[in-house]
Amino acid sequence: MKLFYTPKSQYARIARVAIIELNLSDRVELQEVTVRDPNSELLNYNPTGKVPTLATDDGFILSETRIIVSYLNRLNPEIKVVADDSDGFSQQLEGIATAFIDGISTWARERLFRAESEQSPKIIELERSRALRILDYFEKISEKLDQTPKLAHITLASALGLEIRLPELQWRQNYPKLAQWYDEFSGRPSLQATKPES
């Protein structure tokens, strides 16, 4: 199996963390690729050109993070990373954490990849407001967040890690309980091995 990734993709980071947590590092080869590049090798596998992309041993090309992590979890079902239908709370957290990382990624792309004159203040404010509401939510339920490496937790940590690229996020001071959870969870070897680049 082969996972195509870029070091800066937080979505690919989630898949990379899952590979480590599921003890699949010896079964999944990691291949760094370029994106937004018409000559990227990734396009020979996945016409979307998105990471993460997983080329499975049985010939499938999987994209979208949750699909990939669900597939990987089936290879080691004794460790539950992805929530199933019997765990409504974890499914709820997965959904909110995914919306969080999607919004912050949109906000960061607006700031990092567009000239200032082309940036949309409406999009930035929408995603900033959404991020603050979600941070409020996670701060309120922080005592329910444990250190178990579930998809919701991995996604949340990956989203919070985008602070390195989006300094205006500045979430730590106003969300001390969440910061404490994040700092402890980020100490896991899988998170350390996949630290985001600025």
Phi and psi in degrees as GROMACS dihedral restraints (atoms count N, CA, C in turn):
[ dihedral_restraints ]
;  ai    aj    ak    al  type     phi  dphi    fc
    3     4     5     6     1  -138.6    20    10
    4     5     6     7     1   129.8    20    10
    6     7     8     9     1  -106.9    20    10
    7     8     9    10     1   122.4    20    10
    9    10    11    12     1   -92.0    20    10
   10    11    12    13     1   133.9    20    10
   12    13    14    15     1  -151.7    20    10
   13    14    15    16     1   166.5    20    10
   15    16    17    18     1  -122.8    20    10
   16    17    18    19     1   146.5    20    10
   18    19    20    21     1   -62.3    20    10
   19    20    21    22     1   -25.2    20    10
   21    22    23    24     1   -89.3    20    10
   22    23    24    25     1    -9.6    20    10
   24    25    26    27     1   -79.9    20    10
   25    26    27    28     1   117.7    20    10
   27    28    29    30     1   -71.7    20    10
   28    29    30    31     1   -26.2    20    10
   30    31    32    33     1   -68.0    20    10
   31    32    33    34     1   -43.3    20    10
   33    34    35    36     1   -67.3    20    10
   34    35    36    37     1   -32.5    20    10
   36    37    38    39     1   -60.6    20    10
   37    38    39    40     1   -40.9    20    10
   39    40    41    42     1   -57.3    20    10
   40    41    42    43     1   -45.8    20    10
   42    43    44    45     1   -64.6    20    10
   43    44    45    46     1   -40.8    20    10
   45    46    47    48     1   -64.9    20    10
   46    47    48    49     1   -40.8    20    10
   48    49    50    51     1   -62.3    20    10
   49    50    51    52     1   -44.2    20    10
   51    52    53    54     1   -60.7    20    10
   52    53    54    55     1   -40.4    20    10
   54    55    56    57     1   -57.8    20    10
   55    56    57    58     1   -44.4    20    10
   57    58    59    60     1   -67.6    20    10
   58    59    60    61     1   -47.1    20    10
   60    61    62    63     1   -65.3    20    10
   61    62    63    64     1   -29.3    20    10
   63    64    65    66     1   -89.4    20    10
   64    65    66    67     1     6.7    20    10
   66    67    68    69     1    58.1    20    10
   67    68    69    70     1    42.0    20    10
   69    70    71    72     1  -112.8    20    10
   70    71    72    73     1    12.4    20    10
   72    73    74    75     1   -59.5    20    10
   73    74    75    76     1   -30.6    20    10
   75    76    77    78     1   -80.7    20    10
   76    77    78    79     1    -8.9    20    10
   78    79    80    81     1  -106.0    20    10
   79    80    81    82     1   -15.0    20    10
   81    82    83    84     1  -120.3    20    10
   82    83    84    85     1   117.1    20    10
   84    85    86    87     1   -82.0    20    10
   85    86    87    88     1   136.9    20    10
   87    88    89    90     1   -99.5    20    10
   88    89    90    91     1   129.5    20    10
   90    91    92    93     1  -127.5    20    10
   91    92    93    94     1   117.0    20    10
   93    94    95    96     1   -75.3    20    10
   94    95    96    97     1   135.7    20    10
   96    97    98    99     1  -134.0    20    10
   97    98    99   100     1   173.2    20    10
   99   100   101   102     1  -101.3    20    10
  100   101   102   103     1   155.7    20    10
  102   103   104   105     1  -125.1    20    10
  103   104   105   106     1   166.8    20    10
  105   106   107   108     1    53.1    20    10
  106   107   108   109     1    39.7    20    10
  108   109   110   111     1  -137.4    20    10
  109   110   111   112     1   114.6    20    10
  111   112   113   114     1   -64.3    20    10
  112   113   114   115     1   -13.3    20    10
  114   115   116   117     1  -104.3    20    10
  115   116   117   118     1     9.7    20    10
  117   118   119   120     1   -64.9    20    10
  118   119   120   121     1   136.4    20    10
  120   121   122   123     1   -61.0    20    10
  121   122   123   124     1   -26.8    20    10
  123   124   125   126     1   -55.5    20    10
  124   125   126   127     1   -34.6    20    10
  126   127   128   129     1   -65.8    20    10
  127   128   129   130     1   -18.6    20    10
  129   130   131   132     1   -72.3    20    10
  130   131   132   133     1   -16.3    20    10
  132   133   134   135     1  -110.0    20    10
  133   134   135   136     1   -44.2    20    10
  135   136   137   138     1  -131.2    20    10
  136   137   138   139     1   112.8    20    10
  138   139   140   141     1   -64.5    20    10
  139   140   141   142     1   -17.2    20    10
  141   142   143   144     1   -73.5    20    10
  142   143   144   145     1   -23.7    20    10
  144   145   146   147     1    69.2    20    10
  145   146   147   148     1    19.0    20    10
  147   148   149   150     1  -102.2    20    10
  148   149   150   151     1   148.5    20    10
  150   151   152   153     1  -112.7    20    10
  151   152   153   154     1   148.8    20    10
  153   154   155   156     1   -77.5    20    10
  154   155   156   157     1   153.4    20    10
  156   157   158   159     1  -130.3    20    10
  157   158   159   160     1   133.4    20    10
  159   160   161   162     1  -115.6    20    10
  160   161   162   163     1   122.3    20    10
  162   163   164   165     1   -94.4    20    10
  163   164   165   166     1   113.0    20    10
  165   166   167   168     1   -84.7    20    10
  166   167   168   169     1   164.0    20    10
  168   169   170   171     1   -67.2    20    10
  169   170   171   172     1   -23.0    20    10
  171   172   173   174     1   -96.2    20    10
  172   173   174   175     1    17.0    20    10
  174   175   176   177     1    91.2    20    10
  175   176   177   178     1     9.0    20    10
  177   178   179   180     1   -93.2    20    10
  178   179   180   181     1   150.6    20    10
  180   181   182   183     1  -113.1    20    10
  181   182   183   184     1   110.7    20    10
  183   184   185   186     1  -105.5    20    10
  184   185   186   187     1   135.3    20    10
  186   187   188   189     1  -130.5    20    10
  187   188   189   190     1   169.3    20    10
  189   190   191   192     1    80.3    20    10
  190   191   192   193     1   126.2    20    10
  192   193   194   195     1   -57.9    20    10
  193   194   195   196     1   -48.7    20    10
  195   196   197   198     1   -65.0    20    10
  196   197   198   199     1   -36.9    20    10
  198   199   200   201     1   -62.0    20    10
  199   200   201   202     1   -43.8    20    10
  201   202   203   204     1   -64.9    20    10
  202   203   204   205     1   -47.5    20    10
  204   205   206   207     1   -65.9    20    10
  205   206   207   208     1   -36.7    20    10
  207   208   209   210     1   -62.1    20    10
  208   209   210   211     1   -42.7    20    10
  210   211   212   213     1   -62.2    20    10
  211   212   213   214     1   -46.8    20    10
  213   214   215   216     1   -62.0    20    10
  214   215   216   217     1   -38.4    20    10
  216   217   218   219     1   -64.1    20    10
  217   218   219   220     1   -31.6    20    10
  219   220   221   222     1   -67.2    20    10
  220   221   222   223     1   -22.8    20    10
  222   223   224   225     1   -76.7    20    10
  223   224   225   226     1   -19.5    20    10
  225   226   227   228     1  -142.7    20    10
  226   227   228   229     1    72.7    20    10
  228   229   230   231     1   -70.6    20    10
  229   230   231   232     1   -10.8    20    10
  231   232   233   234     1   -69.0    20    10
  232   233   234   235     1   -25.7    20    10
  234   235   236   237     1  -101.8    20    10
  235   236   237   238     1   119.0    20    10
  237   238   239   240     1   -92.9    20    10
  238   239   240   241     1   104.8    20    10
  240   241   242   243     1   -97.6    20    10
  241   242   243   244     1   -45.8    20    10
  243   244   245   246     1   -91.3    20    10
  244   245   246   247     1   133.1    20    10
  246   247   248   249     1   -68.7    20    10
  247   248   249   250     1   138.6    20    10
  249   250   251   252     1  -101.7    20    10
  250   251   252   253     1  -178.4    20    10
  252   253   254   255     1   -64.1    20    10
  253   254   255   256     1   -17.3    20    10
  255   256   257   258     1   -84.4    20    10
  256   257   258   259     1    -6.2    20    10
  258   259   260   261     1  -119.5    20    10
  259   260   261   262     1    76.3    20    10
  261   262   263   264     1   -61.8    20    10
  262   263   264   265     1   -36.9    20    10
  264   265   266   267     1   -65.3    20    10
  265   266   267   268     1   -43.9    20    10
  267   268   269   270     1   -65.7    20    10
  268   269   270   271     1   -35.7    20    10
  270   271   272   273     1   -64.4    20    10
  271   272   273   274     1   -40.6    20    10
  273   274   275   276     1   -59.3    20    10
  274   275   276   277     1   -47.3    20    10
  276   277   278   279     1   -63.0    20    10
  277   278   279   280     1   -40.6    20    10
  279   280   281   282     1   -58.0    20    10
  280   281   282   283     1   -45.7    20    10
  282   283   284   285     1   -63.7    20    10
  283   284   285   286     1   -44.4    20    10
  285   286   287   288     1   -70.6    20    10
  286   287   288   289     1   -40.3    20    10
  288   289   290   291     1   -64.9    20    10
  289   290   291   292     1   -36.5    20    10
  291   292   293   294     1   -66.6    20    10
  292   293   294   295     1   -42.5    20    10
  294   295   296   297     1   -62.9    20    10
  295   296   297   298     1   -35.8    20    10
  297   298   299   300     1   -63.1    20    10
  298   299   300   301     1   -50.6    20    10
  300   301   302   303     1   -68.6    20    10
  301   302   303   304     1   -33.8    20    10
  303   304   305   306     1   -62.9    20    10
  304   305   306   307     1   -45.9    20    10
  306   307   308   309     1   -65.9    20    10
  307   308   309   310     1   -45.0    20    10
  309   310   311   312     1   -65.5    20    10
  310   311   312   313     1   -36.8    20    10
  312   313   314   315     1   -64.0    20    10
  313   314   315   316     1   -40.6    20    10
  315   316   317   318     1   -62.7    20    10
  316   317   318   319     1   -45.1    20    10
  318   319   320   321     1   -60.1    20    10
  319   320   321   322     1   -47.1    20    10
  321   322   323   324     1   -64.5    20    10
  322   323   324   325     1   -42.0    20    10
  324   325   326   327     1   -62.1    20    10
  325   326   327   328     1   -39.2    20    10
  327   328   329   330     1   -60.7    20    10
  328   329   330   331     1   -42.2    20    10
  330   331   332   333     1   -76.0    20    10
  331   332   333   334     1   -38.4    20    10
  333   334   335   336     1   -90.6    20    10
  334   335   336   337     1   -29.5    20    10
  336   337   338   339     1  -110.9    20    10
  337   338   339   340     1     0.2    20    10
  339   340   341   342     1  -119.8    20    10
  340   341   342   343     1   143.5    20    10
  342   343   344   345     1   -61.8    20    10
  343   344   345   346     1   151.9    20    10
  345   346   347   348     1   -55.7    20    10
  346   347   348   349     1   -37.3    20    10
  348   349   350   351     1   -69.3    20    10
  349   350   351   352     1   -18.1    20    10
  351   352   353   354     1  -100.2    20    10
  352   353   354   355     1    -6.8    20    10
  354   355   356   357     1   -70.7    20    10
  355   356   357   358     1   144.9    20    10
  357   358   359   360     1   -97.4    20    10
  358   359   360   361     1   109.7    20    10
  360   361   362   363     1   -58.5    20    10
  361   362   363   364     1   -32.9    20    10
  363   364   365   366     1   -65.1    20    10
  364   365   366   367     1   -45.4    20    10
  366   367   368   369     1   -64.3    20    10
  367   368   369   370     1   -44.8    20    10
  369   370   371   372     1   -60.8    20    10
  370   371   372   373     1   -44.6    20    10
  372   373   374   375     1   -68.4    20    10
  373   374   375   376     1   -39.2    20    10
  375   376   377   378     1   -58.7    20    10
  376   377   378   379     1   -49.2    20    10
  378   379   380   381     1   -73.2    20    10
  379   380   381   382     1   -32.8    20    10
  381   382   383   384     1   -63.9    20    10
  382   383   384   385     1   -45.6    20    10
  384   385   386   387     1   -64.0    20    10
  385   386   387   388     1   -41.6    20    10
  387   388   389   390     1   -62.4    20    10
  388   389   390   391     1   -44.9    20    10
  390   391   392   393     1   -60.0    20    10
  391   392   393   394     1   -42.7    20    10
  393   394   395   396     1   -65.6    20    10
  394   395   396   397     1   -40.0    20    10
  396   397   398   399     1   -61.9    20    10
  397   398   399   400     1   -42.3    20    10
  399   400   401   402     1   -70.1    20    10
  400   401   402   403     1   -38.2    20    10
  402   403   404   405     1   -61.6    20    10
  403   404   405   406     1   -41.3    20    10
  405   406   407   408     1   -57.2    20    10
  406   407   408   409     1   -44.8    20    10
  408   409   410   411     1   -60.4    20    10
  409   410   411   412     1   -50.8    20    10
  411   412   413   414     1   -68.0    20    10
  412   413   414   415     1   -32.1    20    10
  414   415   416   417     1   -63.8    20    10
  415   416   417   418     1   -41.2    20    10
  417   418   419   420     1   -66.7    20    10
  418   419   420   421     1   -33.6    20    10
  420   421   422   423     1  -104.2    20    10
  421   422   423   424     1    17.5    20    10
  423   424   425   426     1   -58.4    20    10
  424   425   426   427     1   -29.9    20    10
  426   427   428   429     1   -68.5    20    10
  427   428   429   430     1   -16.3    20    10
  429   430   431   432     1   -91.2    20    10
  430   431   432   433     1    -7.5    20    10
  432   433   434   435     1   -86.7    20    10
  433   434   435   436     1   115.6    20    10
  435   436   437   438     1   -99.8    20    10
  436   437   438   439     1  -167.5    20    10
  438   439   440   441     1   -99.9    20    10
  439   440   441   442     1    12.9    20    10
  441   442   443   444     1   -70.4    20    10
  442   443   444   445     1   131.8    20    10
  444   445   446   447     1   -79.2    20    10
  445   446   447   448     1    72.4    20    10
  447   448   449   450     1   -91.3    20    10
  448   449   450   451     1   162.9    20    10
  450   451   452   453     1   -56.7    20    10
  451   452   453   454     1   -40.1    20    10
  453   454   455   456     1   -60.2    20    10
  454   455   456   457     1   -44.8    20    10
  456   457   458   459     1   -67.3    20    10
  457   458   459   460     1   -42.3    20    10
  459   460   461   462     1   -63.5    20    10
  460   461   462   463     1   -42.1    20    10
  462   463   464   465     1   -65.5    20    10
  463   464   465   466     1   -44.4    20    10
  465   466   467   468     1   -61.1    20    10
  466   467   468   469     1   -45.9    20    10
  468   469   470   471     1   -63.5    20    10
  469   470   471   472     1   -38.5    20    10
  471   472   473   474     1   -65.8    20    10
  472   473   474   475     1   -38.3    20    10
  474   475   476   477     1   -65.6    20    10
  475   476   477   478     1   -46.7    20    10
  477   478   479   480     1   -63.5    20    10
  478   479   480   481     1   -30.1    20    10
  480   481   482   483     1   -65.8    20    10
  481   482   483   484     1   -14.7    20    10
  483   484   485   486     1   -70.6    20    10
  484   485   486   487     1    -4.5    20    10
  486   487   488   489     1   -57.4    20    10
  487   488   489   490     1   -27.0    20    10
  489   490   491   492     1   -65.2    20    10
  490   491   492   493     1   -27.3    20    10
  492   493   494   495     1  -104.1    20    10
  493   494   495   496     1   -13.0    20    10
  495   496   497   498     1  -132.8    20    10
  496   497   498   499     1    74.0    20    10
  498   499   500   501     1   -55.9    20    10
  499   500   501   502     1   -28.3    20    10
  501   502   503   504     1   -70.2    20    10
  502   503   504   505     1    -9.5    20    10
  504   505   506   507     1   -62.3    20    10
  505   506   507   508     1   -46.4    20    10
  507   508   509   510     1    39.6    20    10
  508   509   510   511     1    60.6    20    10
  510   511   512   513     1   -93.2    20    10
  511   512   513   514     1   -22.0    20    10
  513   514   515   516     1   -61.0    20    10
  514   515   516   517     1   -46.1    20    10
  516   517   518   519     1   -62.4    20    10
  517   518   519   520     1   -38.8    20    10
  519   520   521   522     1   -87.4    20    10
  520   521   522   523     1    -8.3    20    10
  522   523   524   525     1  -132.6    20    10
  523   524   525   526     1    65.9    20    10
  525   526   527   528     1   -65.0    20    10
  526   527   528   529     1   -35.4    20    10
  528   529   530   531     1   -68.0    20    10
  529   530   531   532     1   -40.8    20    10
  531   532   533   534     1   -66.3    20    10
  532   533   534   535     1   -39.5    20    10
  534   535   536   537     1   -62.3    20    10
  535   536   537   538     1   -39.6    20    10
  537   538   539   540     1   -64.3    20    10
  538   539   540   541     1   -44.9    20    10
  540   541   542   543     1   -60.2    20    10
  541   542   543   544     1   -47.1    20    10
  543   544   545   546     1   -61.4    20    10
  544   545   546   547     1   -45.0    20    10
  546   547   548   549     1   -63.2    20    10
  547   548   549   550     1   -38.3    20    10
  549   550   551   552     1   -70.3    20    10
  550   551   552   553     1   -46.3    20    10
  552   553   554   555     1   -64.1    20    10
  553   554   555   556     1   -36.9    20    10
  555   556   557   558     1   -68.4    20    10
  556   557   558   559     1   -11.9    20    10
  558   559   560   561     1   -77.5    20    10
  559   560   561   562     1    -9.7    20    10
  561   562   563   564     1   -60.9    20    10
  562   563   564   565     1   142.8    20    10
  564   565   566   567     1   -54.4    20    10
  565   566   567   568     1   -35.7    20    10
  567   568   569   570     1   -66.4    20    10
  568   569   570   571     1   -35.7    20    10
  570   571   572   573     1   -75.3    20    10
  571   572   573   574     1   -37.7    20    10
  573   574   575   576     1   -64.8    20    10
  574   575   576   577     1   -38.8    20    10
  576   577   578   579     1   -71.1    20    10
  577   578   579   580     1   -16.2    20    10
  579   580   581   582     1  -121.8    20    10
  580   581   582   583     1    25.1    20    10
  582   583   584   585     1   -51.2    20    10
  583   584   585   586     1   138.6    20    10
  585   586   587   588     1   -71.1    20    10
  586   587   588   589     1   150.7    20    10
  588   589   590   591     1   -93.0    20    10
  589   590   591   592     1   151.5    20    10
